[in-house]
């Protein structure tokens, strides 16, 4: 199976689905993570080369191939120009069997833009690709309640072993400039255990199934 994570920022591949990428790689699948955008905030600009290097190192630790687009779109255009973002990601979408990407209800507008571009690129009348949506701490869980949009309610869990969970925590620890409450290795491990407890196992990641073909 060819698995592709399409992410908005370096570290989203680890926070959102790092354990799942590790498990799928361990199972022998072809696993990759695509970064089609460039950070535009002051911290992101100042540390961009380091973030790209860390993205590549984190992917290698997880067992995934890192793909950094050679003509990345500025992140500020992700939500306002989804078709431009679509054009950058579709060559890789066409080769994938499973795509993992952001929840479209995230507070972060760049996450929403990536989710929209993936939605356009995976319209079933053009190509049938399974799509699962992941959560990002400090974004998926920070939206207003009762505003008309659906909440993130998992419909799919991926059970992880201790080694896969450890690799996810080690990968997030590589992102020295991005550490924050809810996003550091201790909190990442805690979230894996909470999701695992929901289904009676020790460790798991949670997703919402967006498209699935049987």
C-alpha distance (Angstrom), angle and dihedral (degrees) to the residues before:
residue distance angle dihedral
X1 . . .
X2 3.80 . .
X3 3.81 110.4 .
X4 3.81 124.0 -168.0
X5 3.81 127.3 -174.1
X6 3.81 111.3 -161.1
X7 3.80 109.2 -160.6
X8 3.78 138.2 -178.9
X9 3.81 99.6 -145.2
X10 3.78 140.7 15.6
X11 3.85 104.9 -89.3
X12 3.83 94.8 33.6
X13 3.81 89.5 92.5
X14 3.81 88.7 58.9
X15 3.80 99.8 38.0
X16 3.78 94.9 44.5
X17 3.78 105.3 38.0
X18 3.79 110.2 -9.9
X19 3.78 94.6 126.2
X20 3.79 91.8 48.2
X21 3.80 91.8 49.4
X22 3.80 88.2 51.9
X23 3.80 92.6 48.9
X24 3.80 94.0 47.2
X25 3.80 90.9 47.4
X26 3.81 89.7 49.9
X27 3.81 88.3 51.4
X28 3.81 90.0 57.4
X29 3.79 101.1 -103.7
X30 3.82 124.9 141.5
X31 3.81 102.5 -106.3
X32 3.81 127.2 -173.4
X33 3.81 138.9 164.9
X34 3.81 120.9 -147.5
X35 3.81 123.1 -152.5
X36 3.84 107.2 -169.9
X37 3.82 98.5 164.4
X38 3.81 138.4 68.6
X39 3.81 122.6 -139.1
X40 3.82 114.8 -115.1
X41 3.79 103.0 -177.1
X42 3.83 116.8 104.2
X43 3.81 95.4 -106.0
X44 3.78 92.0 45.2
X45 3.81 92.8 49.2
X46 3.82 92.3 47.2
X47 3.80 93.1 50.6
X48 3.81 101.1 30.2
X49 3.79 98.8 118.3
X50 3.80 90.3 46.9
X51 3.80 91.3 47.7
X52 3.80 92.0 51.9
X53 3.80 90.4 48.6
X54 3.82 90.0 48.6
X55 3.81 90.8 48.2
X56 3.80 89.2 56.0
X57 3.81 92.4 46.5
X58 3.82 92.8 47.2
X59 3.80 91.9 49.7
X60 3.80 90.8 49.8
X61 3.80 90.1 51.6
X62 3.81 90.2 51.2
X63 3.80 92.4 47.1
X64 3.82 94.7 -110.7
X65 3.79 130.9 127.5
X66 3.81 111.7 -117.9
X67 3.81 115.8 -134.9
X68 3.81 116.4 -170.0
X69 3.80 111.1 -174.8
X70 3.79 111.9 -118.8
X71 3.83 90.6 -140.0
X72 3.81 104.0 34.5
X73 3.79 120.0 -171.0
X74 3.80 117.7 -124.0
X75 3.79 107.2 -100.8
X76 3.81 91.2 -127.2
X77 3.82 88.0 69.6
X78 3.81 96.4 50.9
X79 3.80 97.5 94.8
X80 3.81 98.0 31.9
X81 3.83 96.7 45.3
X82 3.83 105.7 35.2
X83 3.79 92.8 153.7
X84 3.81 91.6 58.9
X85 3.78 88.8 50.3
X86 3.81 89.1 45.8
X87 3.80 90.3 56.4
X88 3.81 90.3 53.9
X89 3.80 95.8 50.7
X90 3.81 103.8 35.4
X91 3.84 97.4 83.1
X92 3.81 88.8 61.9
X93 3.81 94.2 39.1
X94 3.80 89.0 57.0
X95 3.80 90.4 59.7
X96 3.82 96.2 46.2
X97 3.80 130.5 95.4
X98 3.82 94.4 -170.3
X99 3.80 127.6 26.4
X100 3.81 123.2 -164.5
X101 3.80 117.2 -164.6
X102 3.79 147.1 142.7
X103 3.79 129.2 -51.4
X104 3.84 106.3 -107.1
X105 3.80 92.7 -136.1
X106 3.80 95.7 62.8
X107 3.81 119.1 132.5
X108 3.80 89.3 -128.6
X109 3.80 107.7 88.1
X110 3.80 93.0 -152.8
X111 3.81 89.9 57.9
X112 3.80 88.9 51.1
X113 3.80 91.0 50.8
X114 3.80 92.4 52.4
X115 3.81 91.3 48.1
X116 3.80 90.4 51.1
X117 3.81 92.9 49.3
X118 3.82 90.4 50.6
X119 3.80 90.1 47.9
X120 3.81 90.1 54.7
X121 3.80 92.9 44.6
X122 3.82 93.3 51.5
X123 3.80 100.5 48.1
X124 3.80 101.4 147.2
X125 3.80 96.2 -131.2
X126 3.82 87.9 63.3
X127 3.80 102.2 35.7
X128 3.79 134.7 -8.8
X129 3.79 109.1 -133.7
X130 3.79 126.1 154.8
X131 3.82 111.4 -120.1
X132 3.80 128.7 -165.5
X133 3.80 124.4 -177.1
X134 3.79 123.6 -141.0
X135 3.79 134.8 -157.0
X136 3.81 127.0 -117.9
X137 3.80 119.2 -154.5
X138 3.83 112.9 -119.3
X139 3.81 91.3 21.0
X140 3.81 113.3 48.0
X141 3.81 90.9 40.3
X142 3.83 97.0 45.2
X143 3.81 101.6 68.1
X144 3.81 123.0 115.7
X145 3.77 114.9 -96.0
X146 3.79 122.9 -127.0
X147 3.81 94.8 21.4
X148 3.79 96.3 126.6
X149 3.78 97.5 -96.3
X150 3.77 123.5 109.2
X151 3.79 119.1 -103.9
X152 3.81 122.9 -126.3
X153 3.81 103.1 -91.5
X154 3.82 111.7 169.1
X155 3.78 118.0 -122.2
X156 3.80 95.3 171.1
X157 3.80 132.6 43.7
X158 3.80 128.1 -168.8
X159 3.80 113.0 -153.3
X160 3.80 113.7 -140.2
X161 3.75 132.4 -162.4
X162 3.80 122.4 -133.1
X163 3.81 93.9 -97.8
X164 3.81 93.3 52.9
X165 3.81 91.1 48.3
X166 3.81 90.7 48.2
X167 3.81 91.1 52.1
X168 3.81 90.0 52.5
X169 3.81 90.9 51.6
X170 3.81 92.1 46.0
X171 3.81 90.4 49.2
X172 3.80 93.4 52.7
X173 3.81 89.6 48.0
X174 3.81 88.1 62.2
X175 3.82 90.1 67.2
X176 3.80 96.5 80.7
X177 3.83 95.3 168.2
X178 3.82 94.3 48.8
X179 3.81 101.5 54.7
X180 3.81 113.6 128.4
X181 3.81 138.0 144.9
X182 3.79 108.5 -64.8
X183 3.80 91.8 18.3
X184 3.81 103.7 66.1
X185 3.81 123.9 98.0
X186 3.81 94.6 -97.0
X187 3.81 93.3 52.0
X188 3.81 92.1 42.4
X189 3.81 89.3 55.4
X190 3.81 90.3 46.5
X191 3.82 91.7 53.7
X192 3.81 91.0 50.5
X193 3.80 89.1 53.7
X194 3.81 93.2 47.5
X195 3.80 91.6 51.3
X196 3.77 89.7 45.5
X197 3.80 91.9 51.5
X198 3.81 89.2 55.0
X199 3.81 89.5 66.2
X200 3.80 100.2 30.4
X201 3.81 99.8 -101.0
X202 3.78 132.9 106.7
X203 3.82 100.8 -114.8
X204 3.81 134.9 16.1
X205 3.79 145.4 146.7
X206 3.80 121.3 -133.8
X207 3.81 130.2 -137.8
X208 3.78 141.5 170.4
X209 3.79 114.0 -128.6
X210 3.82 108.5 -128.1
X211 3.82 100.6 171.9
X212 3.79 129.4 8.4
X213 3.78 129.8 169.4
X214 3.80 123.7 -165.0
